[in-house]
Amino acid sequence: MFGYMFFGWFCEKGLKQGVFWAVMIYLVGALNDVLAKFLGNRLHAVEIAFFRFFFSAIIVLIPMLRSLKIGQNLFKSNIHGLHITRGVLGALALGLCCYSVNIMPLAENTTILFSEALFMLPLTAIFLKEKVSKISVLATVIGFLGLVLMFRPKSENINILAFIPTIAAFLFAVMNIIIKKMVDNKENTLTMLFYFGLYATVMSAMVLHKYWAVPNLHELLLIFLLGIGANLIQLFIFLAYRATTASSISPIRYVELPFAVLFGLIFFNQIPDITTIIGAALIITGTFVASRKSR
């Protein structure tokens, strides 16, 4: 009874459980950025993304094959169109992320990727029919002002590189809508993980020959860990969406910033500048207020 009072929320669907899984999403995501940045010292973003998807699919393939022995065919799906669409978008989004994390400071890259939550609010209203208030709209505009600030419009050299993680953020938001549709359709978690890895691997393999470099054993280990992390992120997303609504957990995204700042300082001696801090504050404020008012 005593333990249930403190941890009962972990066994019951609701906001608290959704928030927990959302925090885990962004912790693992920040760690994956560190791995990708280390790998980017020699390997191209396309190759990093390819191996991330490849190992992600291989890891899930084992329990998928075992399911056949007990008469449960997890390879069967009635929504292959959504799987293919998600795989294509995932290959593009993760490729952009692997590239941007190697050309920008971790904190700045993470801050721009926060805009995924801003894109999620109008997308959930359009495609998931979730309620969005007028205050939510105003707060979203404030968040987008923070995103614009990340482009440093008043400086002599506008930060064109900021477009890369911005596009990735939009693609991630669209993918989250697709995931929500799959969850509502009762699609098996392993099925979603496998087909995402499979189709994203095929997509990235189409251009892999242009950027190929033979990875050494150390890089293969890091890539394998990247694949495990990719599956964990997807699993946590599924668990979060099963626990609560998409708009409820969207503001939790900002917890990734402390992780990114900490890891950037520890591993790469990076300290965010004032523009990144102000931009992050506006984006976080916008997404937090908007999501609170949309429930």
N, C-alpha and C positions, 0 to 999 in steps of 0.2 A: 504493500500500500504506500509506504513512504517513497519508494523508488518511482512508483507510478505518478505520484504527485509532481515530481520534477521531470520525468521523462515520458509521461503518458502521451504528450503531444507528438512524440517520435513515432508512435504506433497508430496515430489517427490522422486522417487527411485534414488539412486546414492550412491557415496562413503560416503558423509557426513551422510546420514541417516543410512547407514550400520554401520558406526563407532559409532554412538550414541547407537544403539541397542546392539552392541558388548560391549560397556562400561557397559551397564546395565546388560548384561549377567554376567560379572565378579564381579560386585558389589554385586549382589544377590548371586553369587557363594561363595564369601568370607563370606557373612553373614551366608549362609548355613553351611559352614565349622565351624563357631563358634557354631552354634546350635548342629551340630554333635559332636563336641568336648565336649560340656556340657553333652550331652546325653551319650557319651562314658564313663563317670565316673562310670556308673553302667550297662548300656545295651551293648550287643555285637553288633559289626558292622553289622552282618547279620540281626539282629532284627531291627536296625535303618534303614537299607536299605529297608527291607520289609515294614515297616510302611510308609516310605517316598513314596514308589511306591503305596502302598494301598490308602493312603489319596489323592495322586495325581490323581489316577484313579477315586475315589469317587467324588472328586470335579468336574471333567469333566463329569462324568456320568449324572449329573443333566441337563445341557444344551443338552446333547446327547439325553436324553429321551424326552425333550421338543421339539426337532426337529422332532420327530415322529408325534407329534400332528399337525404339519403344513405340513405334507407330505414329509419331507426331511429326508431320512434315512441315517444318518451319520455313522451308524454301517456298512454300505456296503462299501467294498473296493475290488479293483482288484489286490492289491499288498500285500496280507496277508503275503507272504513269507518275504518281507522286514520288515514288522511290527514284525514278530516273531524273525527274526535275530537281529533286533535292540533291542528288549526286552531282549533277552538272553545276548547280549553284554552289555546292560545297567545294568543288574543285577550284572554281573561280575565287571564292571568298578566302579559302585557306591559302591559296597561292599568293593572293594579294597580301594576306597577313604575314606569311613567311617572308615576303619581300620587304614589307614596311617595317617589320620588327628589326630588320638588319640595317636599315638606313635612317632610323629615327630613334631617339631615346625611348626607353621602355615606358616611362610615365607619359610622355607626349603621345605616343602611339596608343596607349591604353585609354587616355582621355578622349581621343577622337573616336575610338571604338565605342565609347559610352553612348554615342549618338544612335547606336542600335536601339536603345530603349526609346529614344525620341521617335524613330521610325515605327517602332512597334505600336505606339498609341494610335496613330491614324489607321494602321493596317488592321489592328484588332477590331477597331470600330467598323471598318469596311467589310472585312472577311469573316470575323468571328461574331459580329453584331454585339460587341461589348459596349456598354454605355460610356460615353466620354462627355464630361461637362464643359461648360464655357471656361471655367477656371483651368481645366485641363488643357484646353487649347491655348490659353494665355501662357501657362507654364511651359508648354512645349515650345512656344515661340521664344521664350526666355532661354530655354535650353539650346535652341538653334543659334541664338545670338552668341552663346558661348562657343559653339562649333565654328561659327564664322570667325571669332576671335583667334582660333587656332591657326587660321590661314594668314594671320598677321597682315591684314589689308592695308595698314598705314605704313608699313615698312617698305623700303626700296625694293626688296626682293620678296614678293608674295610667296608663301610657303606652298608651292604647287604640290609638293610631296604629300600634303595633307589630304589630297583627293583620293589617294590610294586606300588608306584605312577607312575613309568615309564611304567609299563604294563598297568595301568589304562589310562595313556595319549595316548598310542597307540590305545587302544580300543575306546577312545573318538574320536580320529581322524577317525577311520573307521566308527563310528556312524555318524559323520558329513558328510561323503561321502554318506551314506545311506539317511540322511536327505535331502541332496541336490538332490538326485535322486527322493525322494518323492515330494519335492517342484516342481521339473521340471515336475513331473507326475500330477500336479494340485491336489494333495491329500489335503483334508480339514484339517485345523489346529487342530480342535477339534478331528477329527478321529485319527490323529497322536498322539496327547496327550493321548487319552484314551487307545489306543492299546499298546502304550509304557508302560503306567502304569499297564495295565492288564497283559501283558505277563511277564513283569519284576517282578510283584507281585507273579505270579505263579512260576516263576523260583526260586525266593528267598525263597518261602514258602516250597520248597522241602527239604530244610535243616534247616528250622527254628526251628524244634523241638529239635535240638541238642543244641541250644543256647538261648532258650526261658526264659525270666524273665518277670513277670507281671509288666508293667509300671504303675507308679502312675499318678495322675491327672496332676501334673506339667510337667511330661515327655510327657504325651499325648498331652498337649498344644504345647510343643516344636516340637513334631513330626508332628502335624497338620501344624504348620508354615513351617516346613521343606517340607511338601508336596506342600504347596502353592508356596514356593520358587522354587521347582523342576519344577512345571508347568510354572512359570514365566520365568525360564531359557530357557526352550524349546521354549516358545512363542517368546522370544527375538531372539533366534537362527533362527527360521523360518523367522521372520521379517528382520533380518540382511541378510540372504541369498536371500530373495526376493528383497532386495535393491541393492545388489552388489555381486561380485564374492567371492567365498570362500577364495581364496588366498589374496584378497585385505584386508579382515578384520582379517586374521590370526595373524598379529603382534600386534593387539590391546590387545591380551591376556596379555601382560606384565603390563597393568594397574592394574591387580589384585594384583600385588606384593605390591604397596603402601597400598592397602586396607588390605592385609594380615598382613603387618608389623604393621599398625595402630591398627587393631583389636587384633593382638597377644600381642601388648604392653598394650592395654587398659584392655583386659579381662584376659590375662594369664601371663603378665609381661615377655614376650619373646622379646629378641633382637637378630636379625640375626648376625651370625659370619661372618668373612672376607671371608671364603670359599663360603658361600652362596651368598654373595654380588658379588664376582668375577664370580661365576658360572652363576648367574642371568644376569650379564652384558654381558657375552659371548652369552648366549642363546637369550637374547633380541636383541643384535646386529645382530646375525645370522638371526633370524626370520624377523626382520625389513628390513634388506637389501635384503634378499631373496624375500620377498613378493613385495617390491618396484620394483625390477628388473623383476618380473614375470608378471607384468601387461601389 
